[in-house]
Amino acid sequence: MVSIPYLDKADLAPLADAAASWAALPTKYEALQREFEQRVINHLKGHWDGDAADAAFVTMGKARTEYENAATEAERIGKLLQDAHGEFAASQKQLHALLDEARDDHYKVSDDGRVEDVDPRWDSPTASASPGFAEERKKKLDSLVSRLTRVLEVATAADEAASSALERDANGDSESFNTSVYTTLDAVEADQAAALMNKKDRLSGAEITKLNLLLSANKNDPEFSRDFAVKTGGENMLSKYNELMSPPAGTTLSKAQLAQLKELKANLGTTIGTATTSDDHRKGGPDPEITKFQNDLLKAGQRDFNANPTESPYGLSGYQLTSSLMSDGKWDKDFLQDYGDALITAEKNGANAGQNPDAYWGYPRTLGTTNIGALDPMTGFMDALGHNPDASTEFLTSEATIDGEKVDHLDYLLKDRHWPEGPGYTGDPANPSGYNNLGHAMESATSGRPFDDDGAPVKHTPERAALMKEVVDTIGGDPSLATDSHRDALRDSLGNMTAEYMADVQASIANEQGTIKPFGADAHLDPGTLEPFISTVGRDPDAYVAITEASQANTAIWMQEVAKGNPSDLNAAMENVTYPGGVVAGILSDSRDQAIFEEHSASDKDFNDAVATGDKWAGRGLGMAVGAATGTAAPIVGTIAGWAVEDIQAMVVEQVQKDTTDEAKQEAATKYAQGWTAVGKSSAESVREAVENSGRQMSDENLKVLAGSVEQAAKSGHTAGATWNLSVNGR
């Protein structure tokens, strides 16, 4: 691989000069050709005939063609050198920026690529006094290493491709100028990668390394990905991938080799995904060759691939292989729709109408010695939807027609399908339930963001808001859909979805004055199904924290909106925006107690650990509330007072955190009292901050009365929420 010192100090000026010189050659060759025609061929025409003349004119005609070929090759080499210079210059610029960033942030980058944290604060009390300091520094270091590796990979792939292209004799001999040389490095690298995927024999370790480098450097490049996919073909792509992931029995792979194969899986999946979207903006419609590639993948789903037929008569299906690649990358929306329909059709026709996918996808099939992938292809498909919001929204709000019967996608996945359990079916030892993957797809579909994206919130569309309502009504109407067996793996995603729609949640509880506004389209949530939904979801520690933080953040913003306005009755307006948050807190308080004291599905420590590690929804909730209040998705900074982010996060943690000492682990009644008091105090504190930061003038006495009024509204809401939850659960 190209080294940091080499790329850092490389003088690219000679390469730029060479590219310019080659680019100037076509004009010179064309001038020579014209001079040859005028001074030789045209001069002899009409003055020389006979056999010797005929032979000479044939030879001179070939010479004229050689001038044309020379000009063509010079032009293409010039373009290739120019492309190479552009690639190297871009990589060098990125490297310089990363090295500057590292120095500015107190990281030392060695010539061999090692990165060390040399921040002087490690030797001060600051580091030990701040629990998040070490984690923050580690995240920055990992990000720096990842970006440095990426730059070096791109530069290395470009270097090797340029060398290969310049040495290549396209005509297979040296008798003539080449007329079909490469003009871009993308074309060279796509040919190299496709040649490796098309190789009949198993790839060597060095060849796997080469393939990984090419895919990693180009996986997000539409031109490379398209050419690679077309030249490899859908069925052959799956066959070689299966072979790579299924070495013969008795093969012992090192940890490094396994890591390399896992990286290859991710790189190949991202590359294929990019290929399927490479024609999205093509003039004249979809690329026929990409359409064929996608259709070939769909057809290949129905056949088995066996890399070791002498060892076992069974292999993996094309669906299993394709789905395992779908966990990474952005895939074409229409292709995912067709693929999902085909997958459900296969299950409905072959596995007791979807009720026994274990037998359909499982034994005697196996993942092979690498154990990479998942036996249940629906899990990989769900993660593909989880990373492709437009596709997930469309798929989960539509239906398929199978043997003349309409099959609603969401109903099939959430209510009808039995999800095989175990890490072999999910491909993830940490999450042995496919419901976790389904949750990812539902998050993406309702939020408009990939499920694991922490970027800016996206305004809710009518389709996404309607889907959120359907999910709430479905699970609120039948809570067992999120409690039975491994279905509880849905709860963390459902918690994120609830936090995402917190304005809609609070508005459905109480919003007589219309202060609380949705972030985009209104989900029109029904309190009758919303409350059992929150009760069920809130038993999960992560969901509990997400909902609580978002609720507190929304309440704080609506308080500030009231404080900035001029309501005729300030106390009543503040009570109106406080009460819904109290109801949410009351429902969650009882849900937490139920999880700890009755279901024993979680402990105080589980909830407190979730608080300590997950405070993102306070900030995200603020951003969405501000967007709803202002009508834009504007950044938080500069939109509301600076107290909001830090202070609300601190207030939320204080409210949610409970004493975990043995003395404090008392009956649920004590826990209820603690939550009732905490929500009142935090609401009172929030209204004081809202008034202070709004610029409104108010006497201490009036502010005290207002805070007391808000505190009572929050406590009343908490009581109502907890009481309702108790009655619904028959307690």
N, C-alpha and C positions, 0 to 999 in steps of 0.2 A: 504494500500500500504506500502511496505517496506520503512522505514524512512531513511533519509540521515545518521543520527548518527549510526543507526544499521548497515547499509551496510558499512559505513566508518570504523567502529571499529571491525566488525565481524572477529572472529578468525576462519579461514577456515581449519586450520591444523587438528583438530579432524575429520572433514568430509573427508579430504584426507586420513587420517589413516584408517577410517572406509571403504572407498572404496578399499584401498589396502588390508585390512583384508578380506573383502568379495571376492575380486578377487583371494585371495590365497586359499579360501575354496574348490573350485572345485577339485583341485589337492588332497587335504586331503580326500575329500569324495571318490574320485576315488581310492585312496590308501586303504581306509577302505573297499570299495566294493571288491577290489582284495583280501584283507586279509580274508574277510568274505567268499568269494568263495573258497579260497584255504584251510582255516582252518576249515570251517564248511561244506559247500556244497560238495566240492570235497572229503573231508575226509569221509563223510557219504555215498557218492555214492558207490555202490557195497558192502556195509557192512550192509545196512538196507533196508528192503522191507516190503511189507504189506500195509494195509489200513492206518495205522498211519503214515508210511513213506511217502506214496503218499500225504497225507494231509499236512505233514510237509514240503515236498519239494515245494508244491504249495505256502505255506506261505513264505518259504524262497525265492522263486522266486519273490514274491511281495516285500519282503524286499530289494532284489537286485535292483528292479525297483525304490524303494524309494531312494536308494543311488544315482541312476542316476538322479532322479528328484531333489533331494537335491542339487546335483552338478550343474544341469542346472539352478535352481532358484538362487543359490549363484552367479553363473556367471552373470546372468542377473541383479541381485541387485547390484553387483559390478560395472557393466557397467552403471547402472542408477545413482549410487552415484558418479561415476567418471564424468558422463555427468553433473550432478548437480553441482559438484565442479567446473568444467570448466566454466559453466554458471555464477556461483556466483563470481568466481575469475575474469572473464572477466569484469563483471559489476563493481566489486569493483575497478579494475584497471582503468576503464573508469571514474568512479566517482572521484577517486583520481586525475586523470589528469584534470578533469573539475574543481575541487576545487582549484588546483594549478593555473590553467588558470585564474579563477575568482580572486584569491588573487593578481596575478601578474598584472591583468588589473584593479585593484581597484574596484572589485565588492564584496559585502559581502553576503555570503550564510548562511542563518539562518537554525537552526535545522529543522524547519517546512517547509523548501523548498523555503521560500521567498528569492528573490535576490534583493539587493539594490545597486544602483550606488553610491559609496563613493569616486569617483575620486576627488582629491583635486582641480583640475582645475575648478570645478564648482564655487569655491569661488574666482576665479581670472578673470581678464579681458579677458583671452583667450576664455572662453566659449561664452561670449556675442559678442566678436569680430569675431567669426567664425560661420557663419550661419549653416554650416554643422555639427558642433560639436554635438549638441543635437541629430540630426538624426543618426549620426554614433554611439553614445553611446547607443541609443535606439535599434538599429539593433543588436549590440553586446549583449545587455541584453536579447533581445528576443531569440536570437540564443542560449545563455547559458541556459535559462529557458527551451527551447524546448529540448535540449540535456540532461539536467538533468532529465527531465520528462521521456524521452525515456529510460534512464538507469534504473530508478526506476521501470518503467513498466515491462521491461524485467526481472529484478530481482524478482519482485513480482509474475509474471506469472510462473517463474521457481520455486519459493518457493512453491507456491500453487500446482503446478503440481507434484513436488517431494513428497510433503506430501500426495497427493491423491494416487499416484502410490504406495507408501510404505504401505499405509493402505489397498490397494485393495486386495481382495481375488478373484483371477481370476477364481477359480473353483466353487465359490459360496458356499463353505463349508470349514470346518477346518479339514477335515479327512485326507488330504494328502498335500504334498508339491505342490505349484503352479508350473505349467509348462509353463504358457503363460503370465508371468508378463512383464511389459514394460522394455525396455532397454534404451530408449531415452526420454527426456522431450518433444521433438517435437511430438512424438506419443501420449503422455498423453494430451498435450494441443490441438492437432488436434481432439482427441476424445471428449474432453470437449466442444470445440467450435461447433463441428458437432452435438453433443447432444442438444445443445441449439437451433441450426438452425432446427433440426428435431423435436423439441417439438411441439405437436399438439396444445396446448393452447397458448394464447398470453404470451409473456415474461413479467415478472415483472420488475420493475425498477432495482432491484439488479441484475437480470439476464442480462439485457441489459448492465449494467456496467461491468459485468463479461465478456460478449462477446466482448465488446469494448476493454477491457484490453488484452484479448487473441489475438485479431486480430491486435491491435496496436503493441504488442510486437513481433509478428511473421509475419507481412504482407509481408516482403521482404525475408522470408525464404522459399526456393523452396520445401523442404521436408514437412514442416508443411502445406504450401498452397496446395500442391498436395493432401496430405491425407485428408485435410479439404474439398476440392472440391469434391473428389471422394466419400467420406462418406456422403456428403450432397446431391450431385446430382444437375444438372443444373436447372431443373424445380422446384424442392423443394427450391433451393437457391432463385430463383426469387419470389416464393410464400411467403416465410417467410420475405424476404426483403420488399415486398409490404405490408405485414401485419404490419411490424414495422413502416413503413413510413405512414401508413393510419389508425390511431386510430379511433375508432367509433365516430360518430357525437356527439357533446356535450362534447367531451374530451378537457379539458383545459390543455395545456402544458406550463410549465414555460420556461423562456429564457434558463435556464440551461438544461432543458430536450430537447429543440429544438437544442441547441448546441451539446448535446450528440448524437442526431440522425444524425446531419450533420457530426459529427466526425465518426460515425459508417458507414455512407455512403462512406466516403473517405477510411476508413480502409478496408471495405468489397471490394470496387472496386480495391484497390491496391492488396489485397490478391488474388482475382480472377485473376487479370492480371498476378501476379506472378505464379499462378497455370498453366495458359495457356502456360507459357514459361518454366515450370519446366522440360520439357523433351527435350529442344532444343539441349542439348549436350549428350543425352542418346545414349549409344551404342546400336546398333540394330534398331535405328529409333525411331519414335514417340511412346510414351506410349499409348497402346490401351485404357486404362482407362481415360487418359486425352483427347484423341481423342473423346471418347464417351461423356465425359463431355462437350466438345466444341460443338459437334453435337446436344446434348440435349439443349444447350443454343440457337443454331440456330433454332431448331424446336419450342422451346418455344416462339420465337419471334412472331409466327403466332397466338398465342392464347391470350385470355384476362385473367387477374388476378384481381379478385375482393375480397378485404378483408372484405367488408361490404355489402353483397348482399341484406340484408334486407332493406338497406337504398337507394341503387341505383342499377339498373340493369346493370350499366356500370362500367368497371374497366379499368386499364391501360394495354396496350399490352406488351407482352414480349420484343418487341423492345424498347419501352419507358423505361422499367425497366433496361434492359441491358445497354442501351446507357447512362442512368443516372449514372451508376456505372463506365462507361468507362472514365469519366473525370479525373480519378485518376489512377496512376499505369502504368506499362509497360506491354503491351499486346502482344500476339503472332502475328507476322506479317502475317502469312498465315490465321489465324483465322480472323483477321481484314479485310483481302481481301475478304474472303468468307462472312463475316458479312455485309460489305459494298455492295457487289453484291446483297445479299438478301434484304437489306433495300431499295436499288434503285428499285429492282424488285417489291417489295411490293407497292412502291409509283407509279411506272409506270402502274401497273395493277389495282390500286385502287383509284387513285386520279387525274383523267383527265391527265394521262401521266405526273404526277409530277407537274402539274400547280395549284393544289389546296390541298396542304398538310394541310392547315388550317382545312378544313373539315375532312380530313382523320385522323388526329391526335388529333384534338381539340374537342370542345363541341359535345356530352355531357360528354366527358371524363373530369376529373378534377384531380388535383394533390393531393387533400385531405387537411386535416386541417394543416398538417405540411408544405405544399407548397414547398417540397424539390424535386428537379429534374427539368425536362423540358418536356413539351408536345411534342416538336419536337425532335424525337430521333436523327435526323441528327446532331444536335448541339453537343450532347455528343460524337457521333462518330467522329466528326471533331476534338474535343479536344483530343480524343484518338490518332488520327493521329498526332495532334500537339505535343504530348508527345512521339511519336514513329517514329522517322525520317525515318528509313528504310521502315516502313509500309506506311508512307505518300508518300514517293517517288514512291514506287511501285504502290500504288493505284491511285495517280493522273497522272501517266503516262501510265495507262492501261485502258481497256474497259471491259464491261460486254456484254453478249449476252442474250437478253430478248425477248422471243417469236420470235427467229430467227433474231432479229434486233441488230446490233452493237450499243452500247451506250457508248460513250467516257465519262469516269468519270469526267474529268475536265470540259468538255463542259456542261455536265448535271448540275453540281453544280454551275458553274460560269455564264452560259448563259441561260440554259433552265429551271432550277428549280425556282419556286417562294418560297422564304423563308418566313415562317410565322413571323409576327412581334409582339413584345410585350414580357415583362419579363416572362410571363407564358410559352411561347414557348421556351425561351432560358434558363430559370432557373436563370437568373442573372438580377436583377433590374437595375444594372448600365450599362448593355449592352443589350438593347432590340432588337438587330438585330443579326440573326444567321450568317450574313455575317462576323461578328467579329470572330466567331468560324472557318468559312471557311478560313479566313485570317491566323489563327493559323496553320491550316493544311498546307497551302501553304508556310508559313515561314519555318516550319519544313522540308518540302519536298525539298526545294531549298537550305537550309543551312546545313542540316545534323545534326542539334542540335534541342532538344526540343525548342519550341517557347519561353518559359520563362526561358531558360538556359543562364546564363551569363558566361559560361565557355569558354575555349579556342576554337578558330574557327576551323572548320573542312574543309579540302581541298575539293573543289568542284569536284564532279565526273561528267563524261560526261552526265549521266542521269539527274542529278540535274541542270547542266548548260543548257541542252536542255529544261528542264521544265521552267527555268527562261526565256529563249528566247520565249517560247510559251506564257507565261503569258504576257510578254511585247508586243509581237505582237498582242495578242488578245485584251488587254485593250487599247494599243496604236492605234489599228485599230478601236476600238469602245469605246471611253472614257466614254460613258454613263454607261458602265458596272461597273464603280467605282464612279458614280455621282448620278444616279437615286435613289430616295427614300432612303432606308437605306443602299444601296450599298456603300455609302461613309464610312461605318464602316470598309471597306476593306483597306482604305488608310493607316492607321498606319502600318499595316502589310506589305503592298506593299512598304512603305517607308523603313522599315527595310530590305526588300529583295533587294531594290535598293542599300542601303548602303552596304549590304553584297556583292554585285557584282559591287562595285564602280570602281574597276580596269577595268572591262569589259566595264562599261559605258564610262569611260574616253577614253579607247583605241578605242572605236567605233567612238568617235567624232573626234579625231586626234591623230595619233600615228605613224607618218611617220618614225621615227627613231627606233621604236620598243622598246623604253625604258620601257613603261608601260606594265606590265605582269599580266595575270590573276592569281588568287589564286587557282591553280589547273586547271581543264578543262576550256577551253574558251567557253563562252556563245555565241560568234559571234552575238552580238546584232546589230540590224538594226537601223541606225539613223532615218530612216523614221517613225518607230513606237516608237522608244525610246523617242524622244523629246515630242510627245503628251502624252506619258505615264508619264514622269516626270512632265510635266505641270499639268496633272490631279492629280497626287498623291501629288504634292508639295503644294496643297491648304490646306492640313491637317497640323496643327501646329507640331504635333509629327513627321510626315513624313518629313516635311521641315527640322526640326532640325537634324534628323538622316542622311538624304542625305547630308546636308551641312557639317556636322561634318566629315562624311566619306570622302567627296570630298576633304576637306581641309587636312585631315590626309594623304590621298593618294598623293596629290600634294606635300606635304612636303617631303614624303619619296622618290618620284621620283626625286625631286630636289636634294636630298642628294645623290641618286645613280648617277646622272649626275655629281655632284660635286666631287664624289669619283673617277669617271672615268677620261678619257682623250680624250674628244671629240675634233675634229678638230675645231669646231666652238662652243664654250661654250655658247655664247649668244643664238644662234639658238636652241641648244639642250634644254636650259632652257625654252625658249619660247614655244618649242614643248610640254613640260610636263606641262606648266602653262595654256596654252590656253583652254584645255578641262575643267579644273576646273572653268575657267571663264565662259564658256558656260553654265555649270550646274548652276552656281550662277545666271546668267542672266535669265535662264528659271524660276528658283525658285523665283527670285525677282519679276518677273511679275506675277507668280502664287500667291504669297503672296498678292500682290496688288489686284489681281482679287478677292481673297477670302474676303479681307477686304472691298474694296471700291465698288465692283460690286455685288458679291454674298451675301455679308454680312453674310457669313457662319462662319467667325471667326473675331477676333479683334486683334489689336496690342498686347493687354495684353495676349491673348491666345498664340500667338507666343512667346512672351517673357517669359511667365510662362513655356512653353515647354523647352525653352533654360535653364532656371534656374534649372529644375528638371531632365533633361535628357542629360547628357554629356557622356554617355557610348560609343557612336559610334566614338568619337575621339580616345579613347584608343583602341577599337576593330578594328577600321579602320587602325590604326597604325600596330597592330599585323598582320592583313591580308596582308597589303602592304609589311611589312618586310618578311613575309612568301613567298610572290610572288617574291620579289626581291632576296632573298637568296636561294629559292628553298626548304625551310623547314618551318615548323610551329613553329619556335623557339620562346621562350618568348622574349618580348621586351627588358627587362633588359639585358644589356651586348651585345645586337645586334646593337643598334643604340645609339647615344649620348643621355644622360639623359634629354636634353632640350626638346626632342620631346613631351613626354606625357603632361607634365605640360604646356609648352609654347604653344603647338598647341591647347590644350583645351582652354587656355586663349584667344588665338587669335580668335578661332572659336566663343566663347561667345561674344567677342567684335564685331566681324563682324556681327553676327546674331542679337544681341540685338539692338533694336531701341528705340529711345526716345518716351515714351508714354504720354508725357505731351500734353495738349490740343494744345499748340502752335505748336507742331511738327506734329500734325495730319493734314497734308496738302494734296494736290492732289497727285495722283500717280506719277506725274512727279518728284516731290521732293523726293519721296521714291526711285524712280529709280536712281536718282542722288546719293543718299546716298549709295545705294548698289554698284553702279558702282565705286565710290570712295573707298569704303571699301574693295572690292575684290582686287583692285589694290594695296592698301597699305598692306593688309595682305600677298599678294603674294610677294611683295618686302621684307617684313620683313622675310618671310620664306626663301627666297633665301639667305639673309644675314646670317641667322642662319645656313643654310645648308653648305655654304662655310666655315664659321667660324669653324664648328664642323667636317669638312671633313679633315682638316689639309692642305688644298690647300692654297698656298701663293698667295695673290692678293693685289695690292695696293688699297688704299682707293678710288682713282679716278676710277680705273677699276671696283671696286665693286659697286660704285655709278652708273656707266654706265650700269652694268649688272642688278642692281635692277630696274633702269628705264626701261630697255628693257623688263624685266619680268612684270613690272607693266602695261606697255602698252599692252602686250600680254593678260594679265588677263582682262583688260578693253575691249579689242577688243572681247575677247570671251564672256564677259558679254553682250556687245552690240549685238553680233550675236545671243546669246541665247534669250535675251529679244525681239529682233526684230522678230525673228522667231516665238516666242510665240504669239506676238501681231498679226502677219499675220494669223497664224493658227486659232486663236480665232476670227478673223474678226474684230479686233479693231484697 
